[in-house]
Amino acid sequence: PPIDPIREKTVMSLNTGFGEVRNVLADDAEHAKRLKTVLPVMSAEKFCILQEFGDESNEKYDPAYKVGRYDTTYVTDLKNALETLVETIIVDVRDNGVRTIILDDRNLDADTKVIPMLMVVGRLSQALLKAKLRHLTSMVAVTGEVFDPHTAACMIAFGAAAIFPYLLYYTVAQLEEGSEDITPT
């Protein structure tokens, strides 16, 4: 039978945590320093709240959730753009204290292309593991590529802690309004 989180609450959960993953064998107060959401697919409201905790100019700011926002678009040379992005993020995590990595593909226009989000998430997750920094970070994929449960599951399996599928929400809102034009503004 399919996995059912509603009826099988005692054995499974869709809860998603943000913040450093600490050693389970060393118990201390820092283990409690995690933000939690009940679903890995975030609403716009929850996405905004997460960013508030990582924004140094906000009163809710906590360095454990410091946000780094990264554009996943490029003009030419996909491989070089991906490697440059990954190197930039690793430096920011190691040297600048970034803990919540927001990968965003909304900067797409006529002159840019988008690095496939699954490629970015997978490559970055592996690079952070190799650099021994993965446990410090949480990745959030802000993408128009997630439109079904399978794509969302792949993002999570490759290393994203959460997903904000802005294009899916926009499309649903446009369809709900009965609009024929569903292109994002």
BARO-911702 format. One line per 5 residues: number of its first residue (from 1); their letters; for each residue x, y, z of N, C-alpha, C, O. Coordinates in Angstrom, 3 decimals, padded with zeros to 6 digits. Layout:
<sites>
NUM	A	X/Y/Z/X/Y/Z/X/Y/Z/X/Y/Z; ... $
</sites>
This chain:
<sites>
1	PPIDP	000.832/-001.202/000.000/000.000/000.000/000.000/000.872/001.259/000.000/002.023/001.206/000.433; 000.348/002.377/-000.473/001.123/003.612/-000.470/001.391/004.096/000.958/000.649/003.778/001.887; 002.446/004.853/001.105/002.770/005.423/002.418/001.742/006.507/002.718/001.435/007.339/001.864; 001.219/006.487/003.926/000.157/007.409/004.299/000.523/008.139/005.592/000.330/007.591/006.677; 001.050/009.369/005.500/001.478/010.085/006.708/000.329/010.485/007.627/000.556/010.755/008.806 $
6	IREKT	-000.885/010.527/007.119/-002.016/010.907/007.956/-002.372/009.774/008.910/-002.584/010.012/010.099; -002.440/008.550/008.406/-002.818/007.424/009.242/-001.636/006.754/009.931/-001.823/005.958/010.851; -000.427/007.069/009.495/000.752/006.430/010.071/001.639/007.447/010.789/002.861/007.409/010.653; 001.027/008.357/011.554/001.739/009.431/012.238/002.843/008.927/013.167/003.848/009.611/013.360; 002.666/007.757/013.735/003.644/007.268/014.702/004.916/006.759/014.055/005.946/006.672/014.725 $
11	VMSLN	004.879/006.419/012.775/006.072/005.857/012.140/006.670/006.730/011.050/007.763/006.441/010.565; 005.983/007.786/010.657/006.555/008.652/009.630/006.090/010.090/009.810/005.089/010.365/010.472; 006.842/010.995/009.202/006.534/012.410/009.331/007.027/013.145/008.099/008.032/012.761/007.500; 006.329/014.192/007.723/006.775/015.060/006.642/007.409/016.337/007.188/007.730/017.247/006.424; 007.592/016.409/008.515/008.211/017.586/009.125/009.587/017.840/008.532/010.345/016.913/008.249 $
16	TGFGE	009.886/019.104/008.354/011.169/019.510/007.813/011.816/020.477/008.780/011.167/021.403/009.265; 013.093/020.269/009.064/013.816/021.142/009.979/014.835/021.997/009.257/015.391/021.599/008.233; 015.073/023.186/009.807/016.067/024.108/009.280/017.048/024.426/010.390/016.659/024.621/011.541; 018.299/024.476/010.042/019.342/024.746/011.019/020.339/023.606/011.023/020.181/022.614/010.312; 021.364/023.766/011.835/022.446/022.796/011.891/021.954/021.445/012.414/021.186/021.376/013.374 $
21	VRNVL	022.410/020.381/011.767/022.128/019.030/012.229/023.298/018.620/013.111/024.434/018.516/012.648; 023.010/018.392/014.367/024.060/018.101/015.346/024.181/016.601/015.590/023.302/015.825/015.217; 025.270/016.212/016.214/025.539/014.824/016.556/024.491/014.327/017.553/024.345/014.903/018.631; 023.770/013.281/017.209/022.712/012.761/018.081/023.274/012.125/019.355/022.539/011.950/020.326; 024.540/011.785/019.366/025.146/011.167/020.549/025.613/012.195/021.570/025.880/011.849/022.721 $
26	ADDAE	025.714/013.460/021.158/026.116/014.537/022.079/024.898/015.402/022.347/024.521/016.230/021.517; 024.293/015.213/023.490/023.064/015.923/023.813/023.374/017.256/024.502/024.032/017.287/025.542; 022.895/018.352/023.911/023.038/019.665/024.533/021.891/020.566/024.078/021.064/020.162/023.261; 021.847/021.761/024.598/020.746/022.689/024.305/020.700/023.115/022.838/019.641/023.495/022.339; 021.810/023.057/022.161/021.855/023.481/020.758/021.020/022.565/019.851/020.660/022.969/018.746 $
31	HAKRL	020.712/021.364/020.290/019.865/020.449/019.511/018.473/021.039/019.297/017.821/020.753/018.293; 018.029/021.845/020.222/016.683/022.427/020.140/016.620/023.627/019.200/015.531/024.127/018.918; 017.740/024.089/018.722/017.780/025.275/017.874/017.521/024.867/016.417/018.430/024.836/015.587; 016.265/024.559/016.143/015.847/024.177/014.794/014.474/024.782/014.527/013.598/024.763/015.391; 014.300/025.311/013.339/012.976/025.735/012.890/012.323/024.532/012.247/013.006/023.700/011.648 $
36	KTVLP	011.020/024.429/012.364/010.326/023.264/011.833/009.091/023.698/011.050/008.385/024.628/011.440; 008.849/023.015/009.951/007.615/023.175/009.201/007.045/021.782/008.965/007.792/020.807/008.884; 005.729/021.690/008.855/005.100/020.375/008.773/005.120/019.770/007.373/004.832/018.583/007.213; 005.452/020.558/006.366/005.555/020.048/004.997/006.803/020.610/004.325/007.161/021.762/004.570; 007.469/019.826/003.488/008.645/020.350/002.793/008.296/021.295/001.635/009.163/022.035/001.170 $
41	VMSAE	007.056/021.283/001.169/006.621/022.217/000.129/006.032/023.421/000.854/004.971/023.340/001.471; 006.745/024.533/000.765/006.407/025.708/001.571/005.411/026.627/000.880/005.426/026.783/-000.341; 004.546/027.231/001.686/003.664/028.291/001.194/004.475/029.580/001.152/005.567/029.650/001.714; 003.944/030.591/000.489/004.627/031.885/000.415/004.816/032.469/001.816/005.855/033.059/002.114; 003.825/032.304/002.656/003.900/032.839/004.026/005.030/032.182/004.818/005.812/032.878/005.466 $
46	KFCIL	005.126/030.867/004.773/006.176/030.170/005.512/007.557/030.467/004.938/008.542/030.543/005.673; 007.618/030.633/003.623/008.883/030.986/002.993/009.353/032.359/003.478/010.538/032.544/003.756; 008.442/033.315/003.580/008.783/034.663/004.077/009.237/034.607/005.533/010.193/035.285/005.907; 008.566/033.809/006.352/008.936/033.694/007.764/010.330/033.101/007.904/011.125/033.577/008.713; 010.637/032.066/007.126/011.965/031.467/007.163/013.027/032.510/006.829/014.070/032.563/007.482 $
51	QEFGD	012.774/033.334/005.824/013.734/034.358/005.436/013.915/035.414/006.527/015.011/035.950/006.690; 012.865/035.713/007.264/012.968/036.697/008.349/013.968/036.241/009.414/014.712/037.063/009.949; 013.995/034.947/009.726/014.931/034.440/010.727/016.377/034.533/010.249/017.295/034.565/011.069; 016.592/034.576/008.937/017.942/034.635/008.405/018.373/035.994/007.912/019.492/036.141/007.421; 017.510/037.001/008.030/017.792/038.353/007.554/018.350/039.188/008.699/017.669/039.413/009.699 $
56	ESNEK	019.596/039.647/008.552/020.267/040.389/009.623/019.549/041.677/010.011/019.734/042.162/011.127; 018.738/042.242/009.125/018.037/043.486/009.436/016.689/043.250/010.118/015.993/044.212/010.445; 016.310/041.995/010.337/015.028/041.679/010.957/015.214/041.395/012.448/016.246/040.861/012.855; 014.233/041.745/013.248/014.320/041.525/014.701/014.319/040.044/015.068/014.758/039.690/016.162; 013.840/039.174/014.189/013.821/037.732/014.456/015.156/037.055/014.126/015.320/035.859/014.367 $
61	YDPAY	016.097/037.804/013.584/017.354/037.240/013.086/018.073/036.384/014.125/018.171/036.732/015.302; 018.567/035.255/013.639/019.413/034.380/014.440/020.506/033.866/013.499/020.191/033.345/012.430; 021.777/034.001/013.870/022.872/033.561/012.983/022.781/032.084/012.576/023.360/031.686/011.565; 022.064/031.277/013.349/021.917/029.856/013.024/021.107/029.647/011.752/021.115/028.556/011.184; 020.400/030.699/011.296/019.563/030.579/010.103/019.940/031.614/009.040/019.139/031.895/008.149 $
66	KVGRY	021.132/032.178/009.119/021.552/033.230/008.195/021.311/032.798/006.747/021.742/031.726/006.321; 020.616/033.656/006.008/020.207/033.332/004.642/021.243/033.814/003.625/021.786/034.915/003.727; 021.491/032.968/002.661/022.249/033.327/001.471/021.368/033.009/000.272/020.951/031.865/000.092; 021.082/034.018/-000.549/020.223/033.827/-001.714/021.112/033.753/-002.959/021.973/034.607/-003.173; 020.888/032.719/-003.775/021.738/032.483/-004.933/020.899/032.288/-006.188/019.966/031.486/-006.215 $
71	DTTYV	021.245/033.024/-007.207/020.570/032.982/-008.489/021.087/031.776/-009.282/022.298/031.585/-009.392; 020.195/030.977/-009.824/020.615/029.783/-010.570/020.462/029.967/-012.080/020.280/028.994/-012.813; 020.535/031.207/-012.537/020.498/031.445/-013.984/021.916/031.708/-014.492/022.817/032.032/-013.719; 022.093/031.565/-015.786/023.404/031.801/-016.385/023.203/032.278/-017.819/022.110/032.163/-018.373; 024.266/032.814/-018.416/024.193/033.300/-019.795/024.815/032.284/-020.743/024.179/031.872/-021.713 $
76	TDLKN	026.039/031.880/-020.475/026.713/030.872/-021.307/027.487/029.915/-020.411/027.785/030.244/-019.263; 027.809/028.751/-020.919/028.641/027.752/-020.255/028.021/027.217/-018.967/028.377/027.644/-017.869; 027.110/026.298/-019.113/026.395/025.692/-018.000/027.333/025.100/-016.952/027.172/025.362/-015.761; 028.295/024.316/-017.378/029.195/023.642/-016.437/029.968/024.649/-015.599/030.052/024.504/-014.379; 030.529/025.658/-016.230/031.293/026.674/-015.512/030.388/027.467/-014.558/030.787/027.778/-013.436 $
81	ALETL	029.183/027.787/-015.003/028.248/028.529/-014.158/027.883/027.716/-012.919/027.807/028.263/-011.819; 027.658/026.417/-013.091/027.321/025.553/-011.962/028.481/025.469/-010.971/028.278/025.603/-009.765; 029.676/025.252/-011.469/030.843/025.137/-010.583/031.134/026.448/-009.857/031.505/026.437/-008.683; 030.970/027.574/-010.545/031.174/028.878/-009.913/030.149/029.103/-008.806/030.495/029.588/-007.728; 028.899/028.757/-009.065/027.842/028.883/-008.067/028.147/028.030/-006.837/028.029/028.503/-005.707 $
86	VETII	028.533/026.788/-007.053/028.832/025.873/-005.953/030.008/026.390/-005.128/029.959/026.363/-003.898; 031.065/026.861/-005.792/032.232/027.392/-005.077/031.858/028.622/-004.251/032.311/028.767/-003.116; 031.040/029.501/-004.810/030.597/030.695/-004.094/029.839/030.316/-002.830/030.068/030.893/-001.767; 028.939/029.349/-002.945/028.138/028.934/-001.791/029.018/028.289/-000.725/028.835/028.556/000.462; 029.956/027.458/-001.119/030.841/026.811/-000.149/031.649/027.853/000.623/031.806/027.736/001.839 $
91	VDVRD	032.155/028.857/-000.062/032.897/029.928/000.604/031.989/030.681/001.573/032.399/030.992/002.692; 030.765/030.973/001.154/029.833/031.689/002.028/029.463/030.874/003.266/029.336/031.430/004.357; 029.291/029.578/003.109/028.966/028.725/004.253/030.158/028.654/005.202/030.001/028.792/006.415; 031.338/028.441/004.651/032.541/028.278/005.477/032.995/029.592/006.119/033.323/029.618/007.305; 033.016/030.675/005.348/033.627/031.915/005.821/032.641/032.992/006.270/032.996/033.845/007.083 $
96	NGVRT	031.415/032.967/005.758/030.474/034.051/006.040/029.275/033.619/006.883/028.377/034.423/007.130; 029.249/032.379/007.321/028.211/031.926/008.240/026.839/031.696/007.638/025.854/031.657/008.375; 026.737/031.541/006.311/025.443/031.261/005.688/025.003/029.866/006.108/025.777/028.911/006.033; 023.740/029.755/006.556/023.216/028.469/007.014/021.960/028.047/006.258/021.675/026.854/006.156; 021.212/029.001/005.730/020.046/028.677/004.913/020.355/029.119/003.491/020.468/030.312/003.209 $
101	IILDD	020.488/028.154/002.608/020.847/028.422/001.220/019.568/028.452/000.394/018.867/027.445/000.288; 019.269/029.596/-000.185/018.090/029.723/-001.032/018.553/029.757/-002.481/019.224/030.697/-002.908; 018.191/028.730/-003.226/018.523/028.617/-004.644/017.311/029.072/-005.433/016.249/028.457/-005.342; 017.451/030.136/-006.204/016.310/030.814/-006.810/016.481/030.916/-008.329/017.495/031.425/-008.808; 015.491/030.431/-009.084/015.566/030.501/-010.547/014.617/031.543/-011.149/014.314/031.481/-012.341 $
106	RNLDA	014.148/032.490/-010.349/013.180/033.474/-010.836/013.790/034.586/-011.677/013.049/035.408/-012.216; 015.092/034.644/-011.808/015.741/035.719/-012.570/015.820/035.400/-014.064/016.607/036.006/-014.791; 015.024/034.471/-014.508/015.008/034.063/-015.911/014.456/035.184/-016.782/013.434/035.791/-016.459; 015.145/035.451/-017.894/014.651/036.413/-018.874/015.124/035.986/-020.255/015.633/034.878/-020.425; 014.958/036.858/-021.237/015.288/036.513/-022.620/016.787/036.259/-022.818/017.175/035.555/-023.750 $
111	DTKVI	017.625/036.824/-021.953/019.074/036.698/-022.120/019.710/035.628/-021.239/020.897/035.338/-021.386; 018.943/035.038/-020.329/019.510/034.041/-019.421/018.794/032.708/-019.554/017.664/032.615/-020.033; 019.501/031.689/-019.110/018.943/030.340/-019.047/019.005/029.901/-017.586/019.715/030.502/-016.780; 018.265/028.860/-017.254/018.233/028.365/-015.885/019.013/027.058/-015.789/018.825/026.142/-016.589; 019.894/026.993/-014.788/020.541/025.717/-014.490/019.449/024.830/-013.895/018.765/025.258/-012.965 $
116	PMLMV	019.263/023.615/-014.400/018.218/022.756/-013.830/018.373/022.634/-012.310/019.448/022.298/-011.813; 017.297/022.909/-011.588/017.358/022.970/-010.129/017.798/021.648/-009.521/018.541/021.641/-008.539; 017.360/020.542/-010.078/017.772/019.252/-009.548/019.286/019.073/-009.680/019.925/018.489/-008.804; 019.848/019.570/-010.759/021.290/019.514/-010.966/022.012/020.363/-009.914/023.017/019.932/-009.350; 021.503/021.556/-009.656/022.121/022.450/-008.671/022.056/021.828/-007.280/023.061/021.783/-006.570 $
121	VGRLS	020.887/021.354/-006.892/020.706/020.782/-005.554/021.615/019.564/-005.364/022.289/019.448/-004.341; 021.634/018.672/-006.328/022.464/017.477/-006.220/023.945/017.783/-006.179/024.670/017.238/-005.346; 024.404/018.648/-007.069/025.833/019.002/-007.128/026.259/019.733/-005.861/027.320/019.452/-005.303; 025.430/020.673/-005.408/025.765/021.431/-004.202/025.787/020.529/-002.977/026.685/020.647/-002.142; 024.832/019.648/-002.858/024.788/018.735/-001.717/026.052/017.885/-001.664/026.634/017.712/-000.594 $
126	QALLK	026.478/017.358/-002.793/027.692/016.541/-002.837/028.943/017.359/-002.529/029.845/016.877/-001.843; 029.002/018.587/-003.029/030.162/019.448/-002.760/030.228/019.837/-001.282/031.312/019.886/-000.701; 029.075/020.111/-000.675/029.058/020.440/000.751/029.465/019.231/001.594/030.157/019.382/002.600; 029.039/018.034/001.189/029.463/016.822/001.898/030.977/016.648/001.814/031.630/016.344/002.812; 031.522/016.842/000.631/032.964/016.690/000.425/033.744/017.712/001.251/034.823/017.409/001.760 $
131	AKLRH	033.199/018.920/001.383/033.851/019.975/002.157/033.559/019.861/003.657/034.026/020.684/004.443; 032.784/018.837/004.055/032.391/018.601/005.450/031.607/019.785/006.031/031.807/020.176/007.181; 030.711/020.345/005.208/029.889/021.485/005.618/028.393/021.203/005.504/027.581/022.038/005.902; 028.018/020.061/004.976/026.608/019.783/004.685/025.733/019.842/005.934/024.605/020.329/005.865; 026.218/019.366/007.052/025.434/019.333/008.290/025.103/020.725/008.831/024.221/020.867/009.677 $
136	LTSMV	025.802/021.745/008.349/025.570/023.116/008.817/024.430/023.811/008.081/023.934/024.838/008.544; 024.014/023.272/006.952/023.130/024.018/006.051/021.785/023.355/005.812/021.591/022.160/006.033; 020.865/024.194/005.349/019.567/023.740/004.845/019.371/024.404/003.491/019.559/025.613/003.361; 018.998/023.634/002.495/018.777/024.177/001.151/017.286/024.319/000.876/016.496/023.420/001.165; 016.918/025.465/000.315/015.544/025.706/-000.106/015.577/025.995/-001.606/016.264/026.914/-002.051 $
141	AVTGE	014.836/025.210/-002.377/014.760/025.394/-003.826/013.538/026.248/-004.159/012.399/025.828/-003.958; 013.791/027.445/-004.667/012.726/028.333/-005.125/012.704/028.157/-006.633/013.564/028.685/-007.338; 011.724/027.417/-007.127/011.799/026.996/-008.518/010.442/026.891/-009.187/009.420/026.638/-008.549; 010.470/027.091/-010.477/009.290/026.883/-011.298/009.257/025.482/-011.874/008.316/025.127/-012.585; 010.268/024.681/-011.578/010.371/023.336/-012.138/009.538/022.304/-011.389/009.283/021.223/-011.920 $
146	VFDPH	009.112/022.610/-010.178/008.334/021.648/-009.398/006.854/021.849/-009.699/006.280/022.894/-009.390; 006.249/020.840/-010.304/004.834/020.910/-010.675/004.081/019.636/-010.341/002.880/019.546/-010.595; 004.771/018.641/-009.771/004.116/017.397/-009.388/004.852/016.772/-008.202/005.977/017.169/-007.898; 004.237/015.809/-007.536/004.872/015.201/-006.362/006.204/014.513/-006.665/007.106/014.517/-005.828; 006.330/013.928/-007.847/007.576/013.238/-008.184/008.750/014.207/-008.231/009.816/013.917/-007.688 $
151	TAACM	008.564/015.350/-008.873/009.637/016.343/-008.974/010.002/016.859/-007.584/011.181/017.035/-007.278; 009.000/017.102/-006.746/009.261/017.550/-005.379/010.042/016.470/-004.616/010.998/016.787/-003.908; 009.650/015.227/-004.752/010.345/014.132/-004.074/011.797/014.016/-004.531/012.686/013.743/-003.725; 012.030/014.223/-005.818/013.403/014.182/-006.342/014.245/015.300/-005.737/015.398/015.073/-005.369; 013.691/016.493/-005.631/014.420/017.627/-005.032/014.823/017.296/-003.596/015.954/017.552/-003.184 $
156	IAFGA	013.896/016.731/-002.852/014.180/016.386/-001.457/015.201/015.259/-001.382/016.104/015.293/-000.546; 015.065/014.265/-002.244/016.005/013.145/-002.254/017.414/013.595/-002.614/018.384/013.017/-002.125; 017.547/014.612/-003.457/018.856/015.104/-003.860/019.454/016.058/-002.829/020.638/016.381/-002.921; 018.665/016.523/-001.843/019.260/017.317/-000.782/018.531/018.579/-000.369/018.959/019.233/000.582; 017.453/018.950/-001.037/016.715/020.152/-000.629/015.936/019.861/000.650/015.295/018.817/000.771 $
161	AAIFP	015.995/020.787/001.600/015.203/020.634/002.823/013.767/021.035/002.555/012.840/020.471/003.137; 013.580/022.012/001.672/012.237/022.495/001.374/012.204/023.058/-000.039/013.236/023.311/-000.660; 010.977/023.244/-000.526/010.751/023.734/-001.883/009.688/024.813/-001.831/008.676/024.676/-001.145; 009.931/025.886/-002.563/008.900/026.904/-002.757/008.593/026.926/-004.254/009.310/027.576/-005.016; 007.526/026.219/-004.697/007.193/026.119/-006.122/006.355/027.318/-006.587/005.147/027.197/-006.789 $
166	YLLYY	006.996/028.450/-006.750/006.281/029.700/-007.033/005.435/029.625/-008.298/004.331/030.170/-008.329; 005.921/028.972/-009.327/005.164/028.912/-010.587/003.904/028.053/-010.428/002.866/028.359/-011.014; 003.994/027.002/-009.652/002.824/026.172/-009.379/001.750/026.992/-008.671/000.581/026.951/-009.053; 002.144/027.730/-007.649/001.182/028.568/-006.918/000.587/029.650/-007.821/-000.611/029.929/-007.771; 001.442/030.250/-008.642/000.970/031.301/-009.540/-000.043/030.735/-010.541/-001.080/031.344/-010.804 $
171	TVAQL	000.271/029.572/-011.088/-000.619/028.940/-012.064/-001.957/028.595/-011.441/-003.003/028.844/-012.041; -001.939/028.027/-010.254/-003.185/027.689/-009.569/-004.003/028.950/-009.300/-005.221/028.952/-009.484; -003.343/030.017/-008.869/-004.059/031.276/-008.605/-004.685/031.822/-009.883/-005.816/032.307/-009.854; -003.972/031.752/-010.999/-004.501/032.228/-012.265/-005.685/031.378/-012.719/-006.682/031.914/-013.205; -005.584/030.080/-012.567/-006.685/029.197/-012.945/-007.900/029.424/-012.049/-009.040/029.356/-012.506 $
176	EEGSE	-007.648/029.692/-010.782/-008.730/029.958/-009.845/-009.477/031.247/-010.206/-010.694/031.340/-010.041; -008.736/032.229/-010.697/-009.359/033.490/-011.109/-010.078/033.357/-012.453/-010.858/034.229/-012.837; -009.809/032.260/-013.162/-010.423/032.049/-014.455/-009.715/032.781/-015.580/-010.277/032.987/-016.656; -008.481/033.170/-015.320/-007.710/033.899/-016.317/-007.179/032.954/-017.387/-006.764/031.833/-017.091; -007.197/033.411/-018.614/-006.618/032.627/-019.714/-005.124/032.790/-019.775/-004.419/031.871/-020.193 $
181	DITPT	-004.612/033.959/-019.360/-003.182/034.247/-019.394/-002.563/033.758/-018.097/-002.856/034.302/-017.032; -001.706/032.733/-018.165/-001.098/032.195/-016.951/000.411/032.405/-016.938/001.122/031.667/-016.256; 000.915/033.386/-017.668/002.359/033.652/-017.624/002.662/034.517/-016.421/001.937/035.474/-016.152; 003.752/034.190/-015.668/004.076/034.960/-014.468/004.572/036.358/-014.801/005.171/036.590/-015.851; 004.313/037.276/-013.895/004.770/038.649/-014.098/006.090/038.886/-013.436/006.625/039.993/-013.506 $
</sites>
